[in-house]
Amino acid sequence: MNSKKSPRKYLLSLIDKNKSDETVRSAGFAIKFYLKASKEDSEIIEKIIEEIPNLKREKKLPVILSKNEIEKMILSTNNLTHRLIIQIGYAAGLRSSEIINLKWKDIDFNRNLIHIKTGKGKKDRIVMLSQRVKKSLQNFFSEKNGYVFITTRGGKYTQRTIQKIIENTAKKAGIKKKISPHTLRHSFATHLLEKGTDIRYIRDLLGHSDISTTLIYTKESNRNLSNIKSPLDD
């Protein structure tokens, strides 16, 4: 940081240079931490800190795929493993790390349930096993022990590999949206909400500890919007 500039002017200069919001936020936090740790007069420090602009984290709505786009992705690959990764990511709302760490013993074929162990926040949860995924799993060429998804070299998939599978399959399906493995999870939650599933059940299926995290899907759902008539059509 240029010592000739005040913290406020320095941060404003970053904004003028079109630095990302995250860069400006990080710089602001670093300056505040440094000032609070200094031995300068506390009243002066507090006054300087009050003048430092606060940038709120940008709240972007998640990208959601339609059911038709999901189906296009599933059908666009002949690789059975890749197809199953897409199916289970969407059908159960799994994170990429949960797909990678899924074991055969965690799947209850009799009760049609999947036990997600040590998910984010080290919280276990139970999710549904869809009939289509169940059939695909039963037909999956595997010894059906250990991890479900194993590379041709016998190791676990990486999150980067899962990311590339999703990106490449979406490209094959002609989908222009910028998507990631998490897009399948977002779509899972939004489609459940549009079907009328209680937001509390969706929270539990996703493994969210705070329902406010789940409520973002109410902004993406067209369940209520579809019932509102445009004034142009009156």
N, C-alpha and C positions, 0 to 999 in steps of 0.2 A: 504493500500500500504506500502511496506517495505521502510522506510525512507532512507535506505542505498543505494537504487537503484535510478538511474535517471528515470524520466518518460519514456524515450525511452526504457531503459533496462527493466523496469517493464512491459511495453506493449509487448515487444519482448518475455519476459518470459511467458506471457499469451499465446502467439502464440505457443511457444515451448511446452506448456502443452496441446496443442490442444483444447484450449477454442474456443467457437464459434466466428465467425466474429462479431456477434451482441454484444457479451460480450466485446470483445476487443474495438469495436467502442464506446460502452457506456462508458467504462473506459477512453478512450481517450478524449471524450467530457467532462467528469467530471473533469479530470485533467486540461484540457484547461480552463474550467470555473473557477476552483479554482485558477489557476495561474493568470488569468486576473483580478480576484477580489482581489488578494494580493497586498500589498503595497511595494513590492520589486521593484528594478530598472527596468523600463519598457524595456530598451534595452536588459537586461539579460533575462527577461521573454520572450520577442519576440524570442530571439535566442533559448531558450529552447523549445518553442512551435514549431518553425520551424523544430526541430529535432524529434518531435513526429511523428511516422509513421501514415499515414492516410489509413485506410482500406475502400475501396469502398464497398457499399452495393451490395451483390451478386444479380445479375439480372437473375433470373430463368424464363424460359418460362413457361407459364401456362399449366397445364394438359388439354388436349382436348379429348373429347369422340367422336367417330365416330357416324354417324346417326344410324347405326346398334346397337351400344352399348346403345344409348339413348332409342331406341325402346325396347331393351331387358330389360332395367330397368323399363320402363312403364308397360310392360307385366308381369314382374316377381312378382308383388304384387297384391293381391286380395283386399287390403284395398283401397277403392275408394278415400278416402281423401289423402292418401300417393301418389296414382297414379296421382291425380290432382295436388298435390304440385310439383311433378317432371315435369309434363306436362307444367305447367304455368311458372315454373322456367326456363325451356329451351325455350319454345315458345315465351316468352316475354323478356327474359334476365334479370329477376328480381333478386335482392339481397334477401337474406333470411329475412332481416328486412322488406323489401317491401312486401314479401309474407305474413309475419306475420300480417302486418298492413293493408292489402288489405281489403277494405270494398265493399259490394255489390253496394253501390251508386257510386263507382268509376268506375264501369264497364258499358260501353255504348254498349248494345247488338244490338242496331239499327245501329250504325255507326261502330261496330266492333273495338272499341278502349278501352283502359284501361288508366285511369288517375292516374298516380303515384304521390301521394301528399307527400310533404316534404321528398323527397328521400335524399340521401347523399348530404351534403352541403345545405340542406333545399331548394333544387331546385325541383319544380314540372316538370313533363314531360308527354308526351303522347306516349304510345306504342301500338302495334297492338294486337288485340284479334284474335287468330287463330281460325279457324272453329272447329277444334277438341276440343280445350279448351272450346269454346263456347258451344258445344254440351254437354261436360262433366259437365260444370257449370249448364246448364239448367236442366240436369238430377240429379244434386246433391241434396241429401236429406237435405234440409235446409229451414228455414223460409225466407231466402233471405233478411235479414236485419242485420245491424251491420257488424261484421267482417265475412269474407268468411270462414276462417279456425278457428274453435272452437274445443277445446278438449272435451272429454266426460264429463269432469267436468264443462264445460261451460266457461272456460277461454281461453285466447290467447295461442297460441303455443310459445315456447321459441326458441331462435336461436340454443340452444343445442339440442332440440328435432328435429328441422329441420335437423341438422347435422347428428343425429343418423338415421333418416329416410333415408337420402341419402346414408349413409355408409352401412346400413343394406340391402337396396334394391340393391345396387351395388354388394354386396357380394352374394346375392341370384341370381343375373344375371350372376355371374361368372366373374365379371370384377376385374382384379388384380390391376389396377391403383389406386393410392392414390387420392381419390377425396373428394370434399366438395360441399356444395350448390353452391359455386362460380364457380365450374367446369361447371355447366349447363350454367351459364352466359357466361363463356369463350367460350364454344362450340357454343352457340347461335351466338356470334359475329364472330367467325371464319367461321362458315358455311355460314353466310350472305356474308362475304367477298369472299368466294370461289364461291358464286353464282354471284358475280360481283356487289354487292351493294356498292355504293359510301361510302368511309370511313367516310365522313362527316355525312351521315345519320346514320351510325352505332354509331358514337360518340354521336349524339343526342338521339338515342334510349337507349344507355347505361347511358346517363346523365353525361358524362365526360365534365368537364369544359375546359380541355386542350386536343387537338387532339393527342399530343405526347403520352398520356396514351393509346389511342386507337390504335396507330400505332404498338404496340407490337403484335397485331394479324396478321400483315402482315408477321411476322417471322414464325408464326405457319401455315399460310394458304398454301395449296399445289396448289393453283390456278395457280401460275406461275411455280412452280417446276414441275408440271405434264407435262408442255410443253417443258421441257428441257430433251434432250436425253442423257442417260449415255454413256460415251465413250466406255464402254464394249459392247454396242449394236450397235456400228457403223459398 
